[in-house]
Amino acid sequence: MFQIPSDFLQICFSWVIGIMPFPIKSEDEANYIRVTRLKQDIVTNEAEFKGAEFENKATGWTHYPAISIDEDIISADEDLKSVGKINIFSDDSKMEQGVGSAFCAFDSQQSIIKTWQARLQDKNSIFQAELVGIREGINYATTTAIETKIWSDSQSSLKAIANQKTTTPKARQIQESFLQSSNIRLGWIKVNVGHLGDEKADELAKGAIISTEVPLLQIPFPRSSTERELKEIALAKWQKQ
């Protein structure tokens, strides 16, 4: 009597119900752990992943709960009346050509007094680019000792910075900066509403992507990029079966 191989039956069943076969799925998950947690280098389907290139996941509290950033320092709600003597607008952009980050600073007369731009690597995320822009804005503000408000249109970035248990390394670095600075606040501004500062920062971030003169930052890639690439490889293997 002819017997159908069990692995063939599993593949057919997986296609019918739309679930990736266990061997492929387990290999995908094992590769993710090897790269992001164990920091091992792997090669799969001719794609190379270097563990050292991916950011570590922060754990625990940034500080003891008693040491925290005041609630009025960081706000994810729009309050355009609460401005600083200097107002800094940060933004990010991601296109096929790459990822950009930027900020522009305005004085009380609405004149631009400082701009900053940088390009990130293709695997970096816009979330990382926004945090980098905010961090650079803080670095500039600390040199002025003037009351400064930094504006971002990324609520996810602001919430990560306000969260003492955030797992994002860049957000924790920004928290450290706030604890050491008394002249800086951080607020949210709506995107695409015609605000001069936000539009200028967006223009600078887009320009950074195609510029050959701005610095290229070497920032560890987010774990999500590894997960996405490995998932695509696993799906390609499944489709070939």
C-alpha positions as CSV (number, residue, x, y, z in Angstrom):
1,M,0.0,0.0,0.0
2,F,1.3,3.4,-1.0
3,Q,2.0,5.7,2.0
4,I,2.2,9.5,1.7
5,P,5.2,10.9,3.6
6,S,4.1,12.7,6.8
7,D,6.2,15.8,6.1
8,F,4.4,16.2,2.8
9,L,1.0,15.9,4.5
10,Q,2.1,18.6,7.0
11,I,3.1,20.9,4.2
12,C,-0.2,20.4,2.4
13,F,-2.2,20.9,5.6
14,S,-0.3,24.0,6.4
15,W,-1.1,25.5,3.0
16,V,-4.8,24.7,3.4
17,I,-5.1,26.4,6.8
18,G,-2.6,29.1,6.1
19,I,-0.2,28.3,9.0
20,M,3.6,28.1,8.4
21,P,5.0,24.6,8.9
22,F,6.5,24.0,12.3
23,P,10.1,23.2,11.1
24,I,10.3,26.5,9.2
25,K,8.6,28.5,11.9
26,S,10.9,27.1,14.6
27,E,14.0,27.8,12.6
28,D,12.8,31.4,12.0
29,E,12.3,31.9,15.8
30,A,15.6,30.3,16.6
31,N,17.5,32.5,14.2
32,Y,15.8,35.6,15.7
33,I,16.9,34.6,19.2
34,R,20.5,33.8,18.0
35,V,20.9,37.2,16.4
36,T,19.1,39.6,18.8
37,R,19.6,37.9,22.2
38,L,22.7,35.8,21.9
39,K,24.4,38.3,19.5
40,Q,25.5,35.5,17.1
41,D,26.2,36.0,13.4
42,I,24.2,33.8,11.1
43,V,23.8,33.3,7.3
44,T,20.5,32.0,6.0
45,N,19.4,31.9,2.4
46,E,22.6,33.9,1.5
47,A,21.5,36.7,3.8
48,E,23.9,37.6,6.6
49,F,22.9,38.9,10.0
50,K,25.5,40.2,12.5
51,G,24.4,40.1,16.1
52,A,26.5,43.1,17.1
53,E,24.6,45.3,14.7
54,F,21.3,45.1,16.5
55,E,20.3,47.1,19.6
56,N,19.9,45.6,23.0
57,K,16.6,45.6,24.7
58,A,16.6,47.7,27.9
59,T,15.1,46.1,31.0
60,G,13.9,47.2,34.4
61,W,13.6,50.8,35.5
62,T,15.7,53.6,34.2
63,H,16.0,54.9,37.8
64,Y,14.4,54.2,41.1
65,P,10.7,55.1,40.9
66,A,11.3,57.9,43.3
67,I,13.6,59.6,40.7
68,S,11.4,60.5,37.8
69,I,10.9,63.2,35.2
70,D,8.2,65.7,36.2
71,E,4.9,65.3,34.3
72,D,5.0,68.9,33.0
73,I,8.4,68.3,31.4
74,I,7.1,65.9,28.7
75,S,3.7,66.1,27.2
76,A,2.1,64.0,24.5
77,D,-0.8,66.4,24.3
78,E,-0.7,69.5,22.1
79,D,-0.3,72.8,23.9
80,L,0.8,75.5,21.6
81,K,0.5,78.2,24.3
82,S,3.3,76.5,26.3
83,V,6.3,77.7,24.3
84,G,9.9,78.4,25.1
85,K,12.2,81.3,24.4
86,I,13.8,78.9,22.0
87,N,11.6,76.4,20.2
88,I,13.2,73.4,18.5
89,F,11.3,71.2,16.0
90,S,12.5,67.7,15.3
91,D,11.4,65.3,12.6
92,D,12.2,62.2,10.7
93,S,11.7,60.8,7.2
94,K,12.0,57.5,5.5
95,M,11.9,56.9,1.7
96,E,13.3,54.3,-0.6
97,Q,16.6,56.1,-0.6
98,G,17.0,55.8,3.2
99,V,16.2,57.4,6.6
100,G,16.7,61.0,7.7
101,S,16.7,62.9,11.0
102,A,16.8,66.6,11.6
103,F,15.9,69.5,13.8
104,C,15.6,73.3,13.5
105,A,15.7,75.9,16.3
106,F,13.9,79.2,16.3
107,D,14.4,82.2,18.6
108,S,11.6,84.3,20.0
109,Q,11.5,86.4,16.8
110,Q,10.8,83.2,14.8
111,S,14.2,83.3,13.1
112,I,16.1,80.1,12.6
113,I,19.2,80.0,14.7
114,K,20.3,76.4,14.4
115,T,19.7,73.4,12.1
116,W,21.0,69.9,12.2
117,Q,20.7,67.0,9.8
118,A,21.9,63.4,9.6
119,R,21.2,60.2,7.6
120,L,20.7,56.8,9.2
121,Q,21.2,53.4,7.6
122,D,18.4,51.8,5.6
123,K,17.6,49.3,8.4
124,N,17.1,52.0,11.0
125,S,13.5,52.9,11.7
126,I,11.7,56.3,11.7
127,F,11.1,55.8,15.4
128,Q,14.8,55.7,15.9
129,A,15.3,58.7,13.6
130,E,12.8,60.8,15.6
131,L,14.5,59.9,18.9
132,V,17.9,60.8,17.4
133,G,16.5,64.2,16.4
134,I,15.1,64.9,19.8
135,R,18.4,63.8,21.5
136,E,20.4,66.2,19.2
137,G,17.9,69.0,20.0
138,I,18.5,68.4,23.7
139,N,22.3,68.4,23.2
140,Y,22.0,71.8,21.5
141,A,19.6,73.2,24.2
142,T,22.0,72.3,27.0
143,T,24.6,74.5,25.5
144,T,22.3,77.6,25.6
145,A,21.0,77.5,29.2
146,I,17.9,79.2,27.8
147,E,14.3,78.1,28.4
148,T,13.7,75.7,25.5
149,K,10.7,73.7,24.2
150,I,11.4,70.8,21.9
151,W,8.5,69.8,19.6
152,S,7.9,66.4,18.1
153,D,5.0,65.1,16.0
154,S,5.7,61.6,17.2
155,Q,3.5,60.7,20.1
156,S,5.1,57.2,20.3
157,S,8.5,58.8,20.8
158,L,7.2,61.1,23.5
159,K,5.4,58.2,25.3
160,A,8.6,56.1,25.2
161,I,10.6,58.9,26.7
162,A,8.0,59.5,29.5
163,N,8.0,55.8,30.3
164,Q,10.5,54.9,33.0
165,K,10.3,51.2,32.0
166,T,10.8,51.8,28.3
167,T,12.8,49.1,26.6
168,T,14.2,51.5,24.0
169,P,17.9,52.4,24.6
170,K,17.7,55.8,22.9
171,A,14.6,56.8,24.9
172,R,16.6,56.0,28.1
173,Q,19.5,58.2,27.0
174,I,17.1,61.1,26.5
175,Q,15.6,60.5,30.0
176,E,19.1,60.8,31.4
177,S,19.5,64.2,29.6
178,F,16.3,65.5,31.1
179,L,17.3,64.6,34.6
180,Q,20.5,66.7,34.1
181,S,18.8,69.7,32.5
182,S,16.4,72.2,34.0
183,N,15.8,74.4,31.0
184,I,14.2,71.9,28.6
185,R,10.7,70.7,28.0
186,L,9.3,68.4,25.4
187,G,5.9,68.6,23.7
188,W,3.8,67.3,20.8
189,I,2.7,69.1,17.7
190,K,0.3,67.8,15.0
191,V,1.8,66.8,11.7
192,N,0.8,68.4,8.4
193,V,-1.1,71.4,9.9
194,G,1.0,74.0,8.2
195,H,3.2,74.9,11.2
196,L,6.4,76.6,10.0
197,G,8.8,74.8,12.4
198,D,7.4,71.3,11.8
199,E,7.4,71.8,8.0
200,K,11.0,73.1,8.1
201,A,12.2,70.1,10.2
202,D,10.4,67.8,7.8
203,E,12.1,69.4,4.8
204,L,15.5,69.0,6.5
205,A,14.9,65.4,7.3
206,K,13.9,64.6,3.7
207,G,16.9,66.5,2.5
208,A,19.3,64.6,4.7
209,I,18.3,61.3,2.9
210,I,19.6,62.5,-0.5
211,S,22.5,64.7,0.7
212,T,26.1,63.6,0.4
213,E,27.3,66.2,2.9
214,V,25.4,65.2,6.1
215,P,26.9,62.6,8.5
216,L,25.8,59.0,8.2
217,L,25.1,57.7,11.8
218,Q,26.0,54.2,12.8
219,I,23.1,53.3,15.1
220,P,22.3,49.7,16.1
221,F,19.3,48.4,14.1
222,P,16.0,47.8,15.7
223,R,15.1,44.2,16.5
224,S,12.0,44.6,14.3
225,S,14.1,44.8,11.2
226,T,15.6,41.4,11.9
227,E,12.2,39.9,12.7
228,R,10.8,41.3,9.4
229,E,13.7,40.0,7.2
230,L,13.8,36.6,8.8
231,K,10.0,36.3,8.4
232,E,10.4,37.1,4.7
233,I,13.1,34.4,4.3
234,A,10.9,31.9,6.1
235,L,7.9,32.7,3.9
236,A,10.1,32.3,0.8
237,K,11.2,28.8,2.0
238,W,7.6,27.9,2.6
239,Q,6.5,29.0,-0.9
240,K,9.2,26.9,-2.5
241,Q,7.9,23.7,-0.9
